[in-house]
């Protein structure tokens, strides 16, 4: 019964909406003084998938999850070569 409730609750909110709210949480965390920040994607993603700098990778490894330096390199290359050229100056907030 409880699992059924959780399924219904998460299915109410589309995946894109949940991801958007997660992104907003990260951006709020990025602005340390809680003021309104106009941040560009290229600045926000400056350390995404950079080995030993990316906080997400550090958290994954601390949880015991597997994530290799090669995976980080591939994801960083995809970000730099495909996503940032089109969206680097996009303002997140």
N, C-alpha and C positions, 0 to 999 in steps of 0.2 A: 504494500500500500504506500509506504513512504517513498520508495523508488519511483513509483508511478507519479506521485506528486512532483518530485524533482524533475522528471521528464517533462511533465506538463508545464512547469514553471519555466524551464529553459527553452521550451519550444515556443513560448509566447513571444520571446524576443528574438528577432532574426539574428543570424550569426554576425552580419555586418554591423548591426547595432551594438552587439556585445563587444565586438572588436573596437568599435569607435569609442565606447565608454572606457575600455582598457587603455587605449591610446591617450585619452584625456587624463586618466589617472597618472600615466607616465609623464605627461607634459606638466601636470601640476607638481609632481615630484621633482621635475627638472627645475622648475622655478622655486628656488629655496625660500624666497620671502613672500610667497603666495600673492604677489602682485600680478596683474594681467601682463602676460608676456606674449609678444609676437615673435615666434620663433620659426625659422625656416627649416624645412626637412633636412637640408644638407647639414645644418648645424646640429639638429637633434640627433641625426644618425651618424655623427662624426666618429663614434667608437663602436658602432654596431658591427658585430662579428670580427672585431679586432682581438686577436688572442691575447690574453692576460690584461685586457682593458675593458672588455664588454661585461657589464654587470650581469646580464642575462646568462652568459656562458658560465661565469663564476658561480651563479646560483645553481645552474643545472648540475655542474660538477660537484658542488657541495651536497646536493640532494642524492648523489650517487648515480646520476643519469650519465649515459655515455654521449659524449660529443667530442669529436676529434678536431685537432688543429686543421686537418685537411678539409673537414666539413665547414669549419669557420671560414677558411680561405675561399671555398667555392661560393658560399653564401655572400661573402663580402664582395667577391668579384661580380656576382649577379647584381648586387645592389649598386655597385659603382658603375658597371658597364650598361645596365639596362634601366634601372629605376631612377637613379639620381640624374642622369642626363635629361630626362623628361620632366621630373618633378622637384629638382633640387631647390628652386626658389619658391616653391609652394609654401605659403604660411599655414601653419597648423592650427593656430587659434586666431 
